[in-house]
Amino acid sequence: MTADDADSIIFTDLSKFMKKSEVPPYPLVGIVGQQVMKKALLLTTTNPFIGNMIIIGEAGTGKSTAARGLRGILPEMEAVTGCFYNCDPKDKSKLCQDCQSTVSELHVFTRRLPLVELPLGASGNRVFGGFDSQSMLRPGYVGRANRGFLLISRVNLLDPDILNRILDISATGIHRSQSEHGDFTHPAKFNIIATMNPEDGEIDAEIMERFSMAVKVQSIKDIEERIEIVRRVEAYRQDPVGFVNRNRREMEAFSERLKRARDIVKRVDIPKKVLTTMDKVLKQVGQDNDRVRTALAEAAQANAAFGDRVWVTVEDVAEIAELVLGHRAK
Ligand SMILES: [Zn+2]
């Protein structure tokens, strides 16, 4: 097996198989173990204000498979029909130029939140979009991911300049491009879900700091669980649609739960006592700054909302602290 194949020992065959045909992704709920990784993906979906996340782990841990599996449970949203950027018909201030020019006749349809995967080795032109030889604007992946998620597998193989630019766009929610062929601007509010295998190489500490949450995953050692993984992956390979359908009820339950959590997360209150605890924790680990404080608060609020509560407890903070603080330089 070459390094290129090696997203995971177990899941490698799966991803090759998936490229060949249009099959539904392996569902997140079908992943054995890896509770922290699954939780982080659910929190990011619950509260986009947390920011970007990265999953770090060796081959065999199903990092990208888990992220892709989120597709099957992402809640639905309304979007403008035919708009490449999934414009929100209810938010006229954030429409793309095309939607602005036809604002009186926008048609609306319902779709899941987008989760767009950046292909390995994509050029800057494909990532950011640009004008083709006929001067037609070809939007890029950062546009398609608007209002959803951009999955970057093996992020440490991506050109750091491209990655930094994607991170900048994600932070502002707007993509402005200027070139000799012409200028364009469009909404690009998305969260990055990145994966990396440390064997592929290092990632700059400064780039790592730009991820609000990081999950470190280990391959599963328990023999019973390993057998269960092989059994499920085999069942999926034999009949992907059937496998997904057998998980359908659980997927719909998660989707509903995510929808409710997203609805209530803006109302989640952090009591003073909990804020004091958060301050203590941040001081202890030498991360007493606004960026980290915000990430910690947003993740704790997401955890509360996912637990169907509108108040944060100290336990929420304890549950998410490692995700927010574990990867930061001391
Ligand atoms: Zn639009």
Boltz pocket constraint, residues with backbone or C-beta under 6 A from the ligand:
constraints:
  - pocket:
      binder: B
      contacts: [[A, 80], [A, 83], [A, 84], [A, 85], [A, 86], [A, 87], [A, 95], [A, 96], [A, 97], [A, 98], [A, 99], [A, 100]]
      max_distance: 6.0
